């Protein structure tokens, strides 16, 4: 999804950090503008929903400003989940499992979370969501204006797409950080996240992109000879690269990915 801090500016003061929403950032700007309009009350409601769903938030988290919309919390010194794959695979897999539980618990609510691994830290061995700006509120989901908006909106708000993305992010992080034998510890959880009988279907090109990424990640964990194919396909379906293309190039990329999915039987 987003890179850490893309939607906010950070100011650290001693043991605390203040994060302010950047409504002008072009990535998901409609989402940020909707959050700004909801104000401090909307953000507090969002945070309450996360807590009710069991999401672990940083200690001392509070809304401290409405314009700009800002939060303050204690600094979390643990590694980001993106970095933790290289340090403690078992803690990493347990953290991904917990995030999957949060996604499922939030599915019936008016709140979602961004599962970019850089948005989470390990604190005393437990995963904490450290980036809550902008709040992802399905009832304020903006209408897409182009194919990037469609991709990004699905990634933020459609739980099946978000789960697939999480599996892909986690598998790729493990495959980059450790041996294939160690990375295979993630397989049972990956299968559970992808094959749940209660899992709704994803639709449209965002659904097929991220389901294909997750399926290929699963295949690569089972057969390491596909690792180059995995890295190539992740590059082809990169959200950040897709964002930088103009709309005609995006349409060509969508067709290219569709052909690749069919040729390699990735769904």
N, C-alpha and C positions, 0 to 999 in steps of 0.2 A: 504494500500500500504506500502510504506516505513515508518519507524518510524522517528520522527523529527530529522534532523541532520545526518541521516545515510549516506547521500551522500556528506556531507560537514563538515568541521570543523569551529567552530565559535570562534571569538575573539571579545569581547565587549570592547570598549574604550569610556567611558563616555556615551554620548547620541547616539553613533553610534555603529554598529556591522559590522564586516567584515566576510564574509563566503567564504570559499575556497573549490572548488570541490575536492572530494577524488576519484581519478580514480582507486584506488586499492580496493575499497569496492566491495565485491563479489556480493552483491545484485545489479542486474542490471548493472554489470560492463560494459557490451557492450554499454549500453546507456551512461554511464559516459565517456567511451573512445571516443565515437562518438562526444560527446559534447566538449571534450578536443581538438579533431582534428578540429572541426569547429572554435574554438578559440574565441577571443573577438568579432570579427566581427559577427560570427554566433550567439553569445549570444545577442549582441545588436539587431540583426534582430529579434530574438525570442522575446525579450522584447518589441520591437516596435509592433510586431504582437499582443501580449497580450494587449497592451495599445489600439490599434485600435479596438480590440474586446470588450473594456470596462472593462477589468480586472483591479481592483484597486491594485496598488503596493505600497510598503512602501515609505514614503517621502524620497527624496534625493537619490533614488536608482541609482547607477552607477557602470559600470564595471571598476575595478581598476587594474586588473592584467590579463595577458594571461597565464602565466606559473608560478604558478598554476592559473587556471581560477578562478577569485574571484570577488565578488560584495561587495559594501558597501552601507549602508543605515541607516537612523535614527532608533533608537531602538523603537519598537512598544510595549508599556507597557500593552496594553489591554489583556484580557484573550484569550487563544487559543479557537477556536471554540469547541474543544473537551471538554473544561471546561465550556463553556458558557451555555451548556444545563441545568446545574443546577441553573444558576443565572437568566436568562431571556429567557423564552421559546419563546416568540414572536420575540425577536431579533435573536434568534438562527434559527427559522424557516425562517425568512426573509433573513438571511445570506445564508442558504442552497438554497433558491429560487434564490438568486443572482448567486450563484456558478453554479446552473443548467443553468441559462441564459448564463453564460460565456462558459460553455461546448458546448452549442448549437451554440453560435456565433463562436466558434473556429473550429467547425466541418469541415468547408470548407476551413480551412487555414492549414498551415504547422506548427502548434503549438498545444500542449495539456498542461493540468495542472494536477498535482497530487492532488487528492481530499481527501487524508488523512486529517481528521479534524484538526490534530495538525499542519498542514501547513498553517492555517489561523488564524488571530487574529481579534478581534473586536476593532476598533479604532473609538472613538466617536460614537459608535453605528453602525458603518458600517464595513463590512467584508473586510479584506485586505489579499492578498496572500503574505506571508512573506518568503516562500521558493521557489526559482526559479532555484535552482541547483539540478540535472542537467536539462538543458533545454530539454523538451520533443518535439522532432522534427520528425514527422512521416516519412519524406523523408530519415532520417538517421536511421530508425528503424533496429536494428540488427536482423539477422536471428536467430531463436531459436536453441539452441543446445540440449535442453532437455525439459521436461515437465514444469519445473519451469520457464524457459525462455518463454515458450508459455503462461503460466498463467500471468506472470508479464508483458510481452509485450502487451497482450490484455488489461490488467488493465490500462496500461499507454496510449495506443494509440487508442483503439477501443471505440468510444464514447458511444455506447449502454452499454458496459460492465462498463465503468466508471460511467455512470448515475446510473446503478443498484447498483454499489458499494456505491455510494454516498447515495442513499436511505437507504441501509442497515446500513451504518455507522451512519447516522443521527437517524434512528429509534432506534437502539440499544443504542446510547448515551442518548436519551430521556428516554427510558425504564429503564435505570440504574439510571438516575438522578432525576426522578420525578414520579408522580403518573400516572396511566394509563389514567385517565381523562384528565390530562394536556397534556400528550404525544399525545393524539388524535388530538390536534390542528395541528399536522403535516400531518394528513390523506389527506386533499384535495391536498396539494402540492405533497405528495408521489404518489397519483393517477395520477396527472398531469405528473409527471416525468416518470412514468411507462407506461402510457396508451396513450401518444401522438400519433395521427394518422400518424405523419410524422417521427416517430421513426423507424430507420432501425433495422432489426433483428440482433441479435448476434449469432455467430456460435461457434461450438466446445465446449470442456468441460469448458473453462473459461466462455463462455457465459451462459451455463446452471448453473454453480456454482453460479454466481452472480445474475442471474435472480431468481434463487430459494431463495437465501438469501433475496433479495428485496421482493419477493412475500410472503415469510414467515413473514417478518417484517410487511408487510401490514396486513396480517391475524392476527398477534399478537396484533396490535393496535386495531383491531376490536374485538378480542376475547382474553383477557388476560390469559386465561387458557393455551395458547400455548407458554407462555413465557419461560418455561423450555426447550421446544423443540427448540425455537429460539436460546437460548444460547448454547445448545448442537450442533446445526447445524453450528453455527458460529465457534465454536471450531473445529469441524470436517473439515471445509473449510478454516481454518486460513492460510493466505498466509505465515506468519512467520513460522508456524509449518511445512507447506509444503516445505518451503525452506530448512529446516534442515534434511529432509528425504533423503535417497539415492534414486536413480532412480527406482529400483525395488519396494521400499516402496511407492514411489509416484504413480506408476502405480496401485498398490493395493488400495491406497487411492482414486484414480480417480474412480475405479470400485465400491468401497464402497459408495462413494458419489452418484454415478449414481443409485445404488440400493436404497439408501435412498430417493432420489428424486422421483423415480418411486413408492416406497411403500407409501410415504406420499403425493403423487400427488402434488408436490410443483411447477410444471410449468403449 
